[in-house]
């Protein structure tokens, strides 16, 4: 038995629509399941990219280090030795 369905997938990030996909799927239930599975993988990939693109200018995770120093400079007390 062949069935025809229209599938609509809308993805919002922080309330903003970032991806909308409308697709007509037809065929046997097994064929439709395979098609919908492929669509969901495609949308997941595109959604991830759209989500990354929606992020403001990235902030650095760590402060920049001085010169070739591996760690941030700290103020040291004079040694008493």
Residue frames relative to the residue before (quaternion, step in Angstrom):
aa qw qx qy qz dx dy dz
X 1.0000 0.0000 0.0000 0.0000 0.00 0.00 0.00
X 0.2373 -0.7781 0.5696 0.1171 3.58 -0.76 1.07
X 0.1132 -0.7817 0.6132 0.0137 3.53 -1.04 0.90
X 0.1695 -0.7578 0.6198 0.1134 3.58 -1.15 0.62
X 0.0345 0.7885 -0.6115 0.0555 3.57 -0.91 0.99
X 0.2749 -0.7092 0.6165 0.2035 3.52 -1.23 0.53
X 0.1464 -0.7926 0.5904 0.0418 3.54 -0.73 1.13
X 0.0502 -0.7741 0.6306 0.0232 3.56 -0.99 0.89
X 0.0443 -0.7764 0.6287 -0.0074 3.54 -0.85 1.04
X 0.0241 -0.7831 0.6212 -0.0193 3.56 -0.79 1.07
X 0.1125 -0.7902 0.6017 0.0313 3.55 -0.91 0.98
X 0.0867 -0.7859 0.6118 0.0207 3.54 -0.89 1.02
X 0.1339 -0.7425 0.6508 0.0851 3.53 -1.14 0.76
X 0.8282 -0.0708 -0.0203 0.5555 3.56 -0.61 1.20
X 0.7321 -0.4460 0.2250 0.4632 3.57 0.98 0.90
X 0.6398 0.5082 -0.3253 0.4761 3.61 1.26 -0.13
X 0.4389 -0.6937 0.5078 0.2612 3.57 -0.83 1.03
X 0.0745 -0.8232 0.5626 0.0156 3.60 -0.61 1.11
X 0.8019 0.0446 -0.0230 0.5954 3.58 1.19 -0.40
X 0.0271 0.7702 -0.6363 0.0356 3.54 -1.00 0.90
X 0.0166 -0.7932 0.6075 -0.0384 3.54 -0.82 1.03
X 0.0326 -0.7624 0.6463 -0.0033 3.56 -0.89 1.01
X 0.0631 0.8061 -0.5769 0.1163 3.54 -0.66 1.14
X 0.2950 -0.7133 0.6045 0.1968 3.55 -1.11 0.75
X 0.1083 -0.7913 0.6016 0.0125 3.53 -0.83 1.08
X 0.0598 0.7978 -0.5979 0.0494 3.55 -0.92 0.88
X 0.4872 0.6516 -0.4985 0.2994 3.52 -1.33 0.14
X 0.7117 -0.3751 0.3240 0.4978 3.53 -1.24 -0.41
X 0.6718 -0.4878 0.3509 0.4330 3.57 -1.22 0.30
X 0.6390 0.5205 -0.3309 0.4597 3.61 1.00 -0.74
X 0.6541 0.5013 -0.3103 0.4739 3.61 0.95 -0.85
X 0.6510 0.5129 -0.3115 0.4650 3.56 0.99 -0.85
X 0.6285 0.5309 -0.3388 0.4564 3.58 0.99 -0.79
X 0.6570 0.5015 -0.3074 0.4716 3.60 0.95 -0.86
X 0.6557 0.5121 -0.3083 0.4613 3.59 0.96 -0.87
X 0.6685 0.4913 -0.2982 0.4720 3.59 0.91 -0.91
X 0.6198 0.5319 -0.3402 0.4661 3.60 1.03 -0.74
X 0.6603 0.4926 -0.3042 0.4783 3.61 0.92 -0.88
X 0.6400 0.5206 -0.3218 0.4646 3.61 1.00 -0.81
X 0.6635 0.5072 -0.3216 0.4461 3.59 0.90 -0.84
X 0.6325 0.5071 -0.3360 0.4795 3.62 1.04 -0.67
X 0.6424 0.5224 -0.3172 0.4624 3.57 0.99 -0.86
X 0.6820 0.4802 -0.2864 0.4715 3.58 0.88 -0.94
X 0.6163 0.5461 -0.3512 0.4456 3.60 1.00 -0.75
X 0.6605 0.5007 -0.3003 0.4721 3.58 0.94 -0.89
X 0.6898 0.4729 -0.2787 0.4721 3.57 0.87 -0.95
X 0.6270 0.5375 -0.3310 0.4565 3.58 1.08 -0.71
X 0.6296 0.5278 -0.3333 0.4626 3.55 0.95 -0.83
X 0.6708 0.4873 -0.3040 0.4692 3.58 0.89 -0.91
X 0.6575 0.5021 -0.3141 0.4657 3.60 0.93 -0.87
X 0.6352 0.5249 -0.3298 0.4607 3.59 1.03 -0.72
X 0.6444 0.5051 -0.3145 0.4804 3.56 0.98 -0.84
X 0.6625 0.5092 -0.3026 0.4585 3.58 0.94 -0.87
X 0.6614 0.5263 -0.3046 0.4390 3.61 1.11 -0.65
X 0.5609 0.6069 -0.3901 0.4061 3.60 1.20 -0.34
X 0.5225 -0.6325 0.4754 0.3177 3.55 -1.02 0.85
X 0.7435 -0.3667 0.2896 0.4785 3.55 -1.33 0.15
X 0.4450 -0.7267 0.4443 0.2768 3.60 -0.65 1.02
X 0.3441 -0.7042 0.5841 0.2111 3.50 -1.15 0.73
X 0.5119 -0.6251 0.4682 0.3577 3.59 -1.01 0.66
X 0.4938 -0.6699 0.4712 0.2923 3.56 -1.05 0.76
X 0.7913 0.1638 -0.0606 0.5860 3.57 1.06 -0.76
X 0.5581 -0.5730 0.4710 0.3720 3.53 -1.25 0.39
X 0.5411 -0.6020 0.4708 0.3509 3.53 -1.15 0.61
X 0.3771 -0.7206 0.5335 0.2323 3.56 -1.05 0.71
X 0.5180 -0.6335 0.4797 0.3167 3.54 -1.20 0.55
X 0.8551 0.0201 -0.0401 0.5165 3.56 -0.97 0.92
X 0.7505 -0.3331 0.2723 0.5017 3.56 -0.87 -0.95
X 0.3440 0.7713 -0.4709 0.2550 3.55 1.31 0.25
X 0.4243 -0.7183 0.4988 0.2350 3.54 -0.97 0.87
X 0.7803 0.2144 -0.1242 0.5742 3.58 1.07 -0.66
X 0.6282 -0.5246 0.4115 0.4011 3.54 -1.30 0.30
X 0.5144 -0.6355 0.4752 0.3252 3.55 -1.06 0.75
X 0.0948 -0.7754 0.6214 0.0604 3.55 -1.05 0.77
X 0.4998 -0.6409 0.4875 0.3190 3.53 -1.14 0.63
X 0.1585 -0.8109 0.5594 0.0656 3.59 -0.65 1.07
X 0.4627 -0.6405 0.5370 0.2954 3.52 -1.19 0.65
X 0.5481 -0.6026 0.4455 0.3715 3.63 -1.04 0.64
X 0.4453 -0.6966 0.4893 0.2774 3.56 -0.92 0.84
X 0.3447 -0.7572 0.5235 0.1839 3.57 -1.05 0.76
X 0.5609 0.6634 -0.3676 0.3318 3.55 1.11 0.38
